[in-house]
Amino acid sequence: MSSTRNATPHVSDVTSDGAAWLASAGAYPRSTLALWEERPDAPVVLPCGSAFDVVSAPAIFGRRMLDRLWDDGPGSGPVAEFRGRMLLFAAPGTAQRLPSLLDWEEWGARGREDGRRGEVPPLLCHGSGDAVTVPAPAGAPPRSGSRWLVAPDTRQPWLPGPEILLWAAVRAARAAVRISIFPPADQGAKVYDVSRRR
């Protein structure tokens, strides 16, 4: 894989250590690495739950979460984009815990009756027993809809847990809400041009 890398690594380049970490999630890591040696542009389906969990968010909301993580928080673990969704790699166990935290904080799918429903779009949490398609380590064709935004670069990357992703989701939802201190205009009210006063 080193032959496909530039001398200066980029945040979206998977290093050989990052590829080894990704491959460690599967039952046959050496086979995955051998496939990537032969075809470095091949995406691979990997199981979740041991090396990582994945939280999948709609692309725009996922980008807002990622912005919050980097602008106001601790940063993120690896992040990929796949077919219009943002894949945030998280600590194992996150997929089981995050939905209940969102519900407990009343930001989840059930929401509250006073209007919070829908501010955090449904997040798909992939954990033990699930699998996800990860982008190729060497980059994908431009039209594939699959790429690394923050590529794994170490054998033990830092991964956010459920509390950090809850914080990022709530911050992203709040940033998307437009609050006005003025009541809505009365559509039947007469409008007067006060600039013509004497």
N, C-alpha and C positions, 0 to 999 in steps of 0.2 A: 504494500500500500504506500510505502514511502516514495515510490516512483511517480505517483500521481499527485503528490503534494508540492506546493510552492515552497520556496525557501522561507518566506515569511508567512506563518500561519494566520488565518483569518478566523474570526469568531464563528463562522459558519462551516469551517473545515473540521471534519472528524479526524482526530489524530489516531495513530495506531493504538495508543492506550485507551482512547475513547471507544474504538471499535472493539477492543478486547472486553471492555466493560459491557457494551451492548450485547456482544456474543455470549457473555457469561449468563445472560438471562435464559438462554435456551438449553435444551437437554444435551446438545452436541455443539459446544462452542467452537471446537476446531473445524468442524464442517462449515459453520457459518463464516469463519475467518477465511477458510479455503475458497468458499464461494466468492467472497469479497475480493480476494487476491485475483481470482480469475475474471470476475465481473464487478469492478468497483462501483458501477453505476446501477447495481441491482438493489431495489428495496427488498426488505425481508420482514416476514411476520415473526414476531417474538412474543413469548408469554410474559404476562405481567405477574406481579406478586412476590417475586424473590429478589431480583436486583432493583426493581422499580415498579411503581404504579404509574398510570397515566391519567391525567384529567384533561378531557377533550372539551373545548369551548368553541362556540361559533367564532369565526375569524376576527371580527371587529371587537367583540367583547373580550376575546382572548388577548388581543393586542392591548386593550385597555388594562387588563390584569397585568400583563407583562410590563407595561409602562409604570404601573404602580409599584411593582416589585423592584424595578430598577431605579425609579426616581425617588421613592419614599421608603423603600424597604431594604431587605438584605440581598437583593438580586434574585436570580432564578437558577434552577438546574438546567439541564438540556431542554431545549424547546424546538419543536418541529412544526411545520405546516403541512397538512395533508388533506387534500380535497376540500378546501374551504373551512377547515377546522384547525384550531391551534392545539397542539399536543404538548401539555406541560408535564414533564417527567417529575415525579414526586416520590417521596419516601414510601417504601412498602407499608401497607396498612392505611394509606391515605384514602384509597377508593372506598373502603368500608366506613371510615369515620367522617369524611367531608360531608356527605349528604345529610347525616344526622345533625352535624353542627349547623349547617345551613337552615335546616328545619327548626332546630332549637332557637336559633337567632331570628327565626321567622323571615328568612330570606330564601328559603327553599321552594321547591315546586308547589307545596301546599300554600305557602304565603300567608298573609294576614288579610282579614276582611277590610282593613282600613286603607288598602291601596299598595302595599309593598309587593303584592303578587306581580310577577313578570319583570321586576327590575333586574334580577339575576336570572339570565336565561338558563334553561336546563343544561347542567354540566354532566357530561357522560364520564363516569368514573370507572376505570378499568383496573381491576386488581386480580387477586388470586383466581385462577380459572378462566381469565380472559386473555386475549392476545391482541396486539396492535401491529399495524404495518409501519415500520420505521423507514425513513428515507435512506437512500444509498449514502455510503460514507463519502464518495467522490463527487457528490452533486448529481442532480438529475437533469434531464432535458428541460429547457425553460417552460415548456407547456405541460409538464407532468403534474403540476399542482402539488409537488412533494419536494420539500427542501428543509434543511436545518437553518433555524434562525440563531440558536445558541447551541453549537455542536458539543458533544461530549469530548473532553480533551484529557481525561485522566481515568485511571482505573477505579477511583473512588470519588466520583463527583458529589458535591454537596447537593442534596435534594430537599426541597421544601416539604414540610409536613402539612397536615390538614389545617392546623391553626393559621399558618402563614397564608395558605391558599384561600381560606375563609376571609382573612383580612383583605387580601388582594381583590377578591370578588366583591366584597362589600364596598371597598373604596372605588372600584371600577363602576359599580352600580350607582353609587352616590354621585360620582363625577358626571355620569350620563344624565342625571335628573336635572331638569331646569326648574328652578324655584322662582316664583314671582311673588313679591310682597304686595302687588296690586291686584285687586279683584278683577275678574274678567269684565271687559267693557260691556255696557248695556247696549245691545244691538239696536234697540228702538229709541235710544236717546238722541236728542237733537244736538248737532255740533255747531258751536258758535265760533266765529273768527274773532278771538280776543285781541289780535294784533291791531285791530282798527279802532281800539278804544281811544277816547280823547283824554 
